[in-house]
Amino acid sequence: MDNLFKLAGRLVRCEDDCAHQPLRCEAARALRDIHYEVKQLRRWKADVENSTKIAMDERCTTNEQHRTCVPLLRAKIKRLQELLKAK
């Protein structure tokens, strides 16, 4: 798939190409948009996987292991506490 995205960058080089080959130009733009979205999704996936690993590795005692919701709950508690302090 990455090769396809590299091809998208080479499909259109200047406005003259768009004037002569509008479908090629449109396809290249669509591929660039898809490439950008895929990059964002890959980053998001890596963040989720990292957060999940951190949460699952965290232990309070020797026999207790957290679930993946713990970091989300802690972040929400922190936001709510900050809202209360601001009032």
MILO-788000 format. One record per residue (C-alpha): x, y, z. Coordinates in steps of 0.2 Angstrom, whole numbers, padded with zeros to 4 digits, always signed. Layout:
<pts>
XYZ;...
</pts>
This chain:
<pts>
+0000+0000+0000;+0014+0012+0004;+0020+0010-0014;+0003+0015-0020;+0005+0031-0010;+0022+0035-0017;+0014+0033-0034;+0001+0046-0030;+0015+0058-0026;+0022+0056-0044;+0005+0056-0053;+0003+0074-0053;+0018+0086-0054;+0010+0103-0060;-0006+0111-0065;-0003+0107-0083;-0005+0089-0079;-0022+0093-0071;-0027+0102-0086;-0023+0088-0098;-0028+0073-0087;-0041+0078-0074;-0045+0061-0069;-0027+0057-0065;-0026+0072-0055;-0042+0068-0045;-0035+0050-0042;-0019+0057-0035;-0028+0069-0023;-0039+0055-0017;-0024+0044-0014;-0015+0058-0004;-0030+0060+0007;-0031+0041+0010;-0013+0041+0014;-0015+0055+0027;-0029+0046+0035;-0020+0030+0036;-0005+0039+0044;-0017+0046+0057;-0025+0029+0060;-0008+0021+0062;-0003+0034+0075;-0019+0032+0084;-0017+0013+0084;+0000+0014+0091;-0006+0025+0105;-0020+0014+0109;-0008-0002+0109;+0004+0008+0120;-0009+0013+0133;-0016-0004+0133;+0001-0012+0137;+0005+0001+0150;-0012-0002+0159;-0011-0021+0158;+0007-0021+0165;+0002-0009+0180;+0000-0018+0196;-0006-0011+0213;-0002-0027+0223;+0006-0043+0218;-0010-0051+0214;-0020-0037+0206;-0019-0031+0188;-0028-0016+0180;-0039-0017+0166;-0038-0005+0151;-0051+0007+0157;-0040+0013+0171;-0030+0026+0162;-0046+0033+0154;-0055+0034+0171;-0039+0042+0179;-0039+0055+0165;-0058+0059+0167;-0056+0060+0186;-0041+0073+0184;-0052+0083+0171;-0066+0084+0183;-0055+0088+0198;-0048+0103+0188;-0065+0109+0184;-0070+0109+0202;-0054+0118+0207;-0058+0131+0193;-0076+0135+0200;
</pts>
